[in-house]
Amino acid sequence: MSDLAEVMARLSTEQTRYSTKKTKAQATRVRASLLELKKACDGARKATLDEAKAIAVKPRAKKLVPVEIDEEDLPPPPKLERETTEIIEKPKRVKKSTKKVEE
């Protein structure tokens, strides 16, 4: 973390210099400091992830044990029959003419 703090301090000084001078060289230094900060953040993130992976995991709830079921104990499956219904026809729509009728 001290590495990250050093880069932040360096970026802060470069940024204040750039805000007072406004030169291309100073802008390049600010961008370089920002790139260093990105690399330091990525390194810190990776280190934190590795540390987190090393932490022991608490055991979860126990897995269920499969139970053997005798088919004789199961009730028979229900018999499904399809009902027939009458088809009701809808009345047909009459198309209206879009042409104008001359009177």
C-alpha positions in Angstrom: 0.0 0.0 0.0 2.9 2.4 0.6 3.8 2.1 -3.1 0.3 3.2 -4.0 0.6 6.2 -1.5 3.9 7.2 -3.0 2.5 7.2 -6.5 -0.6 9.3 -5.4 1.7 11.8 -3.7 3.8 12.1 -6.9 0.7 12.5 -9.0 -0.6 15.2 -6.7 2.6 17.2 -7.0 2.7 16.8 -10.8 -0.9 17.9 -11.0 -0.3 21.1 -9.0 2.7 21.9 -11.2 0.7 21.3 -14.3 -2.2 23.5 -13.0 0.3 26.4 -12.5 2.6 26.0 -15.6 0.3 24.5 -18.3 3.1 23.1 -20.5 3.1 20.1 -22.7 6.0 18.6 -20.7 4.1 18.9 -17.5 1.0 17.3 -19.1 3.2 14.4 -20.2 4.5 14.0 -16.6 0.9 14.0 -15.3 -0.1 11.3 -17.8 2.9 9.2 -16.9 2.0 9.5 -13.2 -1.6 8.5 -14.0 -0.2 5.4 -15.8 2.0 4.5 -12.8 -1.1 4.9 -10.6 -3.1 2.6 -12.8 -0.3 0.0 -12.6 0.0 0.3 -8.9 -3.8 -0.1 -8.5 -3.8 -3.2 -10.7 -1.0 -4.7 -8.6 -2.7 -3.9 -5.4 -6.0 -5.4 -6.7 -4.2 -8.5 -7.8 -2.4 -8.9 -4.5 -5.7 -8.4 -2.6 -7.4 -11.0 -4.8 -4.6 -13.5 -4.1 -4.9 -12.9 -0.4 -8.6 -13.3 -0.5 -8.3 -16.6 -2.3 -5.9 -17.9 0.4 -8.5 -17.3 3.1 -10.1 -20.5 4.3 -13.7 -20.9 3.2 -16.4 -21.6 5.8 -18.2 -24.9 5.1 -21.6 -24.6 3.6 -24.7 -26.6 4.4 -24.2 -30.3 3.9 -25.2 -31.8 0.6 -28.4 -33.9 0.5 -27.9 -37.6 0.3 -29.9 -39.3 -2.4 -32.7 -41.4 -1.1 -33.7 -44.7 -2.7 -37.4 -45.0 -3.5 -39.1 -48.2 -4.1 -41.4 -48.0 -7.1 -44.0 -50.1 -5.3 -44.5 -47.3 -2.8 -45.3 -44.8 -5.4 -49.0 -44.2 -6.4 -49.8 -45.0 -10.0 -49.6 -42.1 -12.5 -52.9 -40.4 -13.2 -54.6 -41.2 -16.5 -54.9 -38.1 -18.6 -57.7 -37.8 -21.2 -58.2 -35.0 -23.7 -61.6 -33.3 -23.7 -63.1 -32.5 -27.0 -64.8 -29.1 -27.4 -66.8 -27.6 -30.2 -65.0 -25.1 -32.4 -66.9 -21.8 -32.4 -66.5 -19.8 -35.6 -66.1 -16.1 -35.2 -68.2 -14.0 -37.6 -66.2 -12.8 -40.5 -65.5 -9.1 -40.7 -66.6 -7.1 -43.6 -63.9 -5.1 -45.2 -64.7 -1.4 -45.7 -63.9 0.1 -49.0 -61.2 2.8 -48.9 -62.3 4.2 -52.2 -64.5 7.3 -52.2 -68.0 6.9 -53.4 -69.1 9.6 -55.8 -72.7 10.7 -55.4 
